[in-house]
Every structure is written in C-alpha cells, then in structure tokens.
Amino acid sequence: MKQSLPPLLLFPGLSCNYEVWKHQARTFSDITSVRVADYGSCDSIADMARVALRLAPQRFALAGHSMGGRVALEIVRRAPGRVMGLALLDTGYQPWKPGAAGERERADRMALVELARTQGLHVMARRWVQNMVHPARLSDASLIGSIVDMFGRKNPETFAAQIRALLNRPDSTPVLAQIRCATLVLCGREDAWSPVVRHRDIAARIPPSKLVIIENCGHMASMERPEAVTAAMQTWLERLC
C-alpha cells in the first residue's frame, strides 16, 4: 500500500516540531513515507518553503498546521505541479494588515518574543497556550505539558525569527483559487485564533476541497483530538490513491 500513496510532508506551526504531528506521523508511516519539516533558522515563509522544496521528493502530498499551512500554500504557489494533495489545518491565508487590528497582533506577538527572551520559552508557552486549546483542556496536564515542552525545545532566537515570518507573511489569496488537487480544510470548532468562519471562507475559495470541523477542539487540533484529525486525514489521503 505504501506504493499507492504519495510521500507525505507535514508542516508544523509556530515553534512546533514533530510532537504536533506525532499521532498522524506514526499512523501514516505504515502506509507511506512521512517527513515532518524543520524550518531551522528561516525568518520568512518564502525561505521556509524554499528549504522544504529542496528536501522534498519530486511529487508529494502536504499538510500544514497553523503557520505550517501558510508554508504549504507558499509551496503550492511555487510548485503546484509537484503537490498531489493538500491539507490545511487551523490556519489562514491573508497577510498582516496595517491598522488597529494589525498593530494589536504585532504588539501581542512581540510581547511573547520579549517574554521568551527574558523568562524563557516554557514561561512564554504557558501564557501562549491559554488561548490556543479548548478551555476544558487547560486542566489536562499531559496535553499542556506536551505543548509547553515542545515550545521549550526551541530557543528565543528561533521563536523570534518565526514571529518575523508571520508578521511579514505573504498574501496567499490568489493561490487558493488555483488549487486543483484534493484538499482538506480542517479546524477545531473552538479555535479562537483561526476560527471556523475563516476556514469556511478558505474552503469556499478552493473548488476541490472538503471542510471538516473537529468538535470540542481549539487551535491545536492534531494534539487535542489526534484520532479525529487522523481519521479526517486518512479519508483525504484515500482520495489520492
């Protein structure tokens, strides 16, 4: 069965790593080759995409969570013919915009950078995670510990570089209408950072897409509800056979 599916590339979000995709990577490694991207010291979405493409096989399926979804869209922009399937999880496509909302976003992100530099990634992550998971999961010590420890494996310089990438993110609006491969658009019902309404918009802009909403779930869908996310991705991958 490995030969019937394309290689699968998994793209983590801000300051995340293999841990955010652990359940999916372990499951799908039984049916195809799986690689979780590492952005290194890249400080732009474009550079992250360039690094990933240099290491990627000729054709592949890719899934991106949060910032990783933006990297995935940049890869589609640059090499649409190499992408056999696309999954976008808890993400967005619009650029940073000047104005009150944009300045609030910049201020909030830079406050996290300062906290990471002065008190460390673990302290920063404990603040960040408060709005990133379903409220009922904030008392789940195992989940929260996994997220905080994942962030703690990075360093403040890498975190700051990825924040710069997000604040200077490209506008991927034109990319959406050009997508022709089987696409999964997935979002946690209670994702406060990348809400359901945004994902309905994304799905409406991609003709061959399917929208899946994961119940009782926030922004960290692949870790909060790993079985449900894996099941949705399994259905998506089967469309590529």
N, C-alpha and C positions, 0 to 999 in steps of 0.2 A: 504493500500500500504506500510505502514511502515514495516510490517512483511515480505515483499518480498525483501527488500534490507538489506544488512549487515550494522551494525553500521559504521559510517564514522568518521575517525580520521583525523584532519587537523593539519599539522605541519608548524609553521611559520619559516621564515628565521631570519637572524641576527638581534637581538634587536627588533624583531617584536612581535606582540601579536594578539589577536582576530581581531583587526582592519583590518589586511591584508586579512583576510578571511571573513569579515563581510557580504558581499553580498552573498557569497556561503553558509555560515553557516545559514543565515536567510532563504535562499531558500530551502536548503536541509533538514532543521529541520522539514519541513512539510511532508517529505516522509520517513525519517529515523532518528535515533538518531545521533547527531553530537557533537563532542567534539574537542575543539582546545587545543593543547598541550601547557604546560608551562614547560620549562626546569629548572626553578629555578636557582640554583647556579652551575649547571653542567658545567664543563670545558672540556668535551670531548664528541665527537659524540657517543662513546660507552656508556657513562653514560646517555646521553640523551635518547638513545634507551632503556636502561635498565629501566629507570624511566617510560617511556611511556608504555613499555610492562607490567610492574607491574600493571598499572592502566587500561589496555586495556581489552575489553571483549575477550572471547575465540577466536572468529573469527571476522574479520573486513576488511573494505576497508580503504586505507590510501592515503592521498595526501600531498605532501611536496613541499614547495616553497623555492628555493634557498638553504640555509643551511638545511632547513627542508626536502628537497629532499635527502640530504645526510643522515639525520637521518632515513628517510623512507627506504633507501637502507640498512642501518645497521640493521633495524628491519627485512627486508627480509632475510638478511644473518643469523640472529639469530633464526627466527621463520617463515620460509617460508610457513609452513602448516597452519598458522593462517591468512595469508594475502589472501583475496579473490579478491582484485583488487588494483591496484597501479596507482597513477598519479604523475608524476614528472614535476614540473614547474620551468623554468628558473634556472636550477641547473647544477651540474657537478658530476663527479664520480672519477676523478683522485686525487691522493694525492699531497701534496705540494712536489715540486721537487727542489733539490739544483741547483744552477746555477744562472745566471744573472736574469732570469725572476722570479725565486722563491724569490731571495733576494729583488727584486723590490716589489713583493707582500708583503713580510714581512715588509719592510720599510713603505710601504703605509698604511698597516693595523696598525702598531704600531704608526704611526703618528696620526691616528684617535683616538687611545687609549689615547695618550698624550693630544690631543685636548679635548677629553671628560673629562679627569681628571682636566685639567687646566681651561677650559672655559665652560664645561657643555655639556650635551647630545644634547640640542637644537642647540647649535652652531655647534657641530660636525655633526649633521644630516643635517644641511643646506649645509654644504660642501659635505657630502657624496652623497646627493640626486642629485647633479648636473649631475652625470654620470649614474644615475640609472633610470631615466624616459625618455620618448621620449622628444627630445629637445623642441617640440612645447608645452609640458605640463609644462615646467618650469615657465610659466606665469600663470598657473592655481592655484590661491591662495588656493582654497579649497583642491585640491589634495595635494599640497606641505605642506600645514598646517597640514593635517591629518597625513602625513608621519612623519613630524618633531615632532608633538605632540606624536605620537606613540613611537618614539625613546625616547622622553623625559620622558616617564613613567618608563623607566629602570634607573639604576644607573651605574656609571662608572665601578664599580667592576663587575657587571653582564656583561656589554659590553666587558670588558677585558677578562673575562672567556670564552665568546663565541668566541672571536678572537683567544684565545689559542686553542679552539676546532677546529677551521677552519685551523689553521696553522699546527695542528697535525692530520688532517683528515686522515682516513684510505683509502686505495685503494679499491674501490668498483668494479673494472673491472671484477673480477671473478663472482660477484653477477649477473651482467647483463645477462649473457648467461644462468643462472639458473632460471630466472623468467619465470613462466608458466601461471600466471594469466593475465587477461585483463589489459592492461597498456596503459595509456595516457601519451604521451610526448608532452609538450606544451612550447612554447617560444614566447616572443614578437619579432616581426620582427627586431626591432631596439635595442634589448638587447645588450648593449656594453660589459657587464660583463660576461654574459653566452650566447654567440652568437648562432645563428641558426645552424651554421655548427657543433657545439658541440652536439646539440640536434638531428641533422640528424644522427650523429655517435651513440648517445645513442639509438635511435630508431632502427637503423640497428643491434645493438647488442642484442635487446630484441625481439625475434620472434613474440610474440603475441601483439605487440604494434601498436599504431596509433599516427602519428605525426600531431600536429596541430600548425600552426603558426598564431599568432594574429597580424593583420596589425596595423600600426601606434601605436606601443606599445613598451615600453622599458622593463626593468627588473622587474618592479613592476606590472606585468600583472594583477593580481587579483584585484588591486586597480585602475589601469589605464583604463582597459577595463573590468569591472566586469561582464557586461552582456554577452560578448563574451566568457569569461572564464567559467562562469556558464553554458552557453549553451554547451560548449565542455565537461564539466564535467557531465552534465546531460546525454549526449549521452553515455559517458563512463559508468556511473552508470547503465544505462539501459542494458548494456551488462552483468551486474552481476545478473540480475533478473533470 
